[in-house]
Amino acid sequence: MNKAGKIFVVGLGPGDRAHMTLEAKAVIEKSDVIVGYKTYIDLIKDMIEDKEVFSSGMKKEIERCTETLEIAKQGKVVSLVSSGDSGVYGMAGIMLEVVSKAESDIKVEIIPGVTASNAAAASLGAPIMHDYATISLSDLLTDWSLIEKRLHYAGQGDFVVCLYNPKSKGRQKQIEIAREILLKYKKQDTIVGIVKNAKRDGETVVITTLKDMLKHEIDMFTTVIVGNSNTYLVNGKIITPRGYKL
């Protein structure tokens, strides 16, 4: 009887091994094959020296999921890896869709990880202690008009706003437009945290304001957290109060 294959979709966390979950480490260890974007594979290369590895470049997400399914059909246990949490702008949804479309009975298990907003928030203090919205500024798969709409509603609702994919070589203006939209609802002195390479080598942390945020370096490795009307700064740490009476 053939061994039953299985797929784990694994969130590796922000990059530093200390912030990878014990479950993520365990399923990678027991997997026969590791599949992922080359940058993410490099994060765990010392853990998978005895594994079969398939890596590919940007914009190959569907191909990676299809390959993962085909390998699992051979009776192998496969870990499809991505950074952060695989269910937050990661591979979990695509993998489930590919398996569903193929009408396959291969089991898929999602292994959570620490996502960029949580990692960045921890480096900044406690900026997402109250309701917050996470919005990606990448319009690769989402119409920019819809992203703008979400920014308006997040600002109107006084949410703390975590901005993913804020800027790249091909997308320079989106972060400027996002700031302009949020300024319609938030004060210029609203606290903003800018974290590059959160919880990994080369981490940088900047605390500034909505008025001055564009004076600082922002790129694809950066998470930007814009506070709400109650967010404040104390002892170098950002706090968004939950409302406890002290």
C-alpha positions as CSV (number, residue, x, y, z in Angstrom):
1,M,0.0,0.0,0.0
2,N,1.4,3.4,-1.0
3,K,2.2,5.9,1.8
4,A,-0.3,8.7,2.0
5,G,1.1,12.1,1.0
6,K,0.4,15.3,2.9
7,I,1.0,19.0,2.5
8,F,2.0,21.4,5.3
9,V,1.8,25.1,4.5
10,V,4.3,26.6,6.9
11,G,4.8,30.1,8.1
12,L,8.4,30.6,8.9
13,G,7.9,33.8,10.9
14,P,9.9,37.0,10.2
15,G,13.2,35.3,9.6
16,D,15.1,35.0,12.8
17,R,15.1,31.4,14.0
18,A,14.1,32.4,17.5
19,H,10.7,33.6,16.2
20,M,9.9,30.4,14.3
21,T,7.3,28.3,16.1
22,L,8.2,24.8,17.5
23,E,5.4,23.3,15.3
24,A,7.0,24.9,12.1
25,K,10.4,23.4,13.0
26,A,8.8,20.0,13.7
27,V,6.9,19.7,10.5
28,I,9.9,20.8,8.4
29,E,11.9,18.1,10.2
30,K,9.5,15.4,9.3
31,S,8.9,16.5,5.8
32,D,10.4,14.6,2.8
33,V,10.4,17.6,0.5
34,I,10.6,21.4,1.0
35,V,9.1,23.8,-1.6
36,G,9.3,27.6,-1.6
37,Y,10.4,30.9,-3.0
38,K,14.2,30.9,-3.0
39,T,14.6,33.8,-0.5
40,Y,12.5,31.8,2.0
41,I,14.4,28.6,1.3
42,D,17.6,30.4,2.1
43,L,16.3,31.3,5.6
44,I,16.2,27.6,6.5
45,K,18.9,26.1,4.4
46,D,20.8,24.7,7.4
47,M,17.6,22.9,8.5
48,I,17.0,21.1,5.2
49,E,20.4,19.9,4.1
50,D,19.0,16.3,4.1
51,K,15.8,17.2,2.3
52,E,14.7,17.3,-1.3
53,V,14.3,20.9,-2.2
54,F,12.4,22.7,-4.9
55,S,12.7,26.5,-5.1
56,S,11.6,29.1,-7.6
57,G,11.5,32.9,-8.1
58,M,8.9,35.7,-7.7
59,K,5.5,35.4,-9.3
60,K,5.6,31.6,-9.4
61,E,3.1,31.0,-6.6
62,I,0.7,28.9,-8.6
63,E,3.4,26.8,-10.1
64,R,4.9,26.1,-6.6
65,C,1.5,25.0,-5.3
66,T,0.9,22.8,-8.4
67,E,4.4,21.2,-7.9
68,T,3.7,20.7,-4.2
69,L,0.5,18.8,-4.9
70,E,2.1,16.6,-7.6
71,I,4.9,15.7,-5.1
72,A,2.4,14.9,-2.4
73,K,0.5,12.6,-4.8
74,Q,3.6,10.5,-4.9
75,G,3.1,9.7,-1.2
76,K,5.6,12.3,0.1
77,V,5.2,14.7,3.0
78,V,5.8,18.2,1.6
79,S,6.3,21.5,3.4
80,L,5.4,24.6,1.3
81,V,7.1,27.4,3.1
82,S,6.7,31.2,3.2
83,S,7.8,33.9,5.5
84,G,5.6,35.4,8.3
85,D,2.3,33.6,8.5
86,S,1.3,31.6,5.4
87,G,-2.3,32.7,5.8
88,V,-1.5,36.4,5.7
89,Y,-0.5,37.4,2.1
90,G,1.1,34.0,2.0
91,M,0.7,30.6,0.3
92,A,-2.1,29.0,2.4
93,G,-5.1,30.3,0.3
94,I,-3.5,29.5,-3.1
95,M,-2.5,26.0,-2.0
96,L,-6.0,25.2,-0.7
97,E,-7.5,26.5,-4.0
98,V,-5.1,24.5,-6.1
99,V,-6.0,21.3,-4.2
100,S,-9.7,22.1,-4.4
101,K,-9.6,22.8,-8.2
102,A,-7.7,19.5,-8.7
103,E,-10.4,17.7,-6.7
104,S,-7.7,16.0,-4.8
105,D,-8.1,14.2,-1.5
106,I,-4.5,15.2,-0.3
107,K,-4.7,16.5,3.2
108,V,-3.5,20.1,3.7
109,E,-2.5,21.5,7.1
110,I,-1.7,25.2,7.7
111,I,1.0,25.9,10.2
112,P,0.8,29.5,11.5
113,G,3.8,31.8,12.0
114,V,4.6,35.3,13.3
115,T,3.5,37.8,10.7
116,A,5.2,41.1,9.8
117,S,2.7,43.3,11.7
118,N,3.2,41.3,14.9
119,A,6.9,41.3,14.5
120,A,7.1,45.0,13.8
121,A,4.7,45.9,16.6
122,A,6.8,44.0,19.1
123,S,9.9,46.1,18.1
124,L,7.9,49.3,18.4
125,G,6.2,48.6,21.7
126,A,2.5,48.0,21.7
127,P,0.9,49.9,18.7
128,I,-1.7,47.3,17.8
129,M,-3.3,46.8,21.3
130,H,-6.6,48.0,19.9
131,D,-8.5,47.4,16.7
132,Y,-6.3,47.6,13.6
133,A,-6.5,47.0,9.8
134,T,-3.8,45.4,7.7
135,I,-3.7,46.7,4.2
136,S,-1.2,45.8,1.4
137,L,-0.3,48.6,-0.9
138,S,0.7,46.1,-3.7
139,D,-1.7,46.5,-6.6
140,L,-0.3,43.4,-8.4
141,L,-3.4,41.3,-7.6
142,T,-5.8,44.0,-6.3
143,D,-7.2,47.0,-8.1
144,W,-5.7,50.2,-6.7
145,S,-9.1,51.8,-6.5
146,L,-10.1,49.1,-4.0
147,I,-7.0,49.6,-1.9
148,E,-7.7,53.3,-1.8
149,K,-11.3,52.6,-0.7
150,R,-10.0,50.4,2.1
151,L,-7.6,53.1,3.2
152,H,-10.4,55.6,3.4
153,Y,-12.6,53.3,5.5
154,A,-9.7,52.4,7.8
155,G,-8.9,56.1,8.4
156,Q,-12.6,56.9,8.9
157,G,-12.9,54.2,11.5
158,D,-9.9,55.4,13.4
159,F,-8.2,52.0,13.1
160,V,-4.5,51.6,13.7
161,V,-3.3,50.8,10.1
162,C,-0.5,48.3,9.3
163,L,0.8,48.8,5.8
164,Y,2.4,45.8,4.0
165,N,4.3,46.0,0.7
166,P,4.5,49.8,1.1
167,K,7.0,50.6,-1.6
168,S,9.1,49.0,-4.3
169,K,11.2,50.0,-7.3
170,G,8.1,49.8,-9.5
171,R,5.7,51.3,-6.9
172,Q,6.9,54.7,-5.6
173,K,3.7,56.7,-5.3
174,Q,1.4,54.4,-3.5
175,I,2.8,55.1,0.0
176,E,2.5,58.8,-0.8
177,I,-1.2,58.4,-1.8
178,A,-1.9,56.2,1.3
179,R,-0.5,59.0,3.6
180,E,-2.6,61.6,1.8
181,I,-5.7,59.5,2.3
182,L,-5.0,58.8,6.0
183,L,-4.3,62.5,6.6
184,K,-7.9,63.2,5.7
185,Y,-8.9,61.4,8.9
186,K,-5.8,61.5,11.2
187,K,-3.9,64.4,12.6
188,Q,-0.4,65.2,11.3
189,D,1.2,64.3,14.6
190,T,-0.3,60.8,14.6
191,I,2.5,58.4,15.7
192,V,3.9,56.2,13.0
193,G,6.3,53.3,13.4
194,I,8.5,52.2,10.5
195,V,10.3,48.8,10.9
196,K,12.6,47.4,8.3
197,N,13.6,43.7,8.5
198,A,11.5,43.2,11.6
199,K,13.0,40.5,13.9
200,R,15.8,39.5,11.5
201,D,19.3,40.6,10.8
202,G,19.6,44.3,9.9
203,E,16.5,45.4,11.7
204,T,15.9,49.2,11.9
205,V,13.2,50.9,13.9
206,V,12.1,54.5,13.3
207,I,9.3,56.3,15.2
208,T,8.0,59.4,13.6
209,T,4.7,61.1,12.7
210,L,2.2,60.9,9.8
211,K,3.5,64.3,8.7
212,D,7.1,63.2,8.5
213,M,7.0,59.5,7.7
214,L,8.0,60.0,4.0
215,K,11.3,61.5,5.2
216,H,12.5,58.0,6.2
217,E,13.5,55.0,4.1
218,I,10.6,52.7,3.2
219,D,10.9,49.7,0.9
220,M,9.5,46.2,0.4
221,F,11.2,44.9,3.5
222,T,9.4,47.6,5.6
223,T,6.2,47.4,7.7
224,V,4.6,50.8,8.5
225,I,2.2,51.1,11.4
226,V,0.1,54.2,11.7
227,G,-1.5,54.8,15.1
228,N,-5.0,55.8,15.9
229,S,-6.2,59.0,17.6
230,N,-5.2,57.7,21.1
231,T,-1.8,56.2,20.2
232,Y,1.1,57.9,22.1
233,L,4.8,57.6,22.7
234,V,6.5,57.0,26.1
235,N,10.0,56.0,26.9
236,G,10.7,55.3,23.2
237,K,7.8,52.9,22.9
238,I,4.6,53.3,21.0
239,I,1.4,52.5,23.0
240,T,-2.1,52.3,21.6
241,P,-4.2,52.0,24.9
242,R,-6.8,49.4,25.1
243,G,-8.8,51.5,27.6
244,Y,-7.9,50.1,31.0
245,K,-8.3,52.6,33.8
246,L,-4.9,53.0,35.6
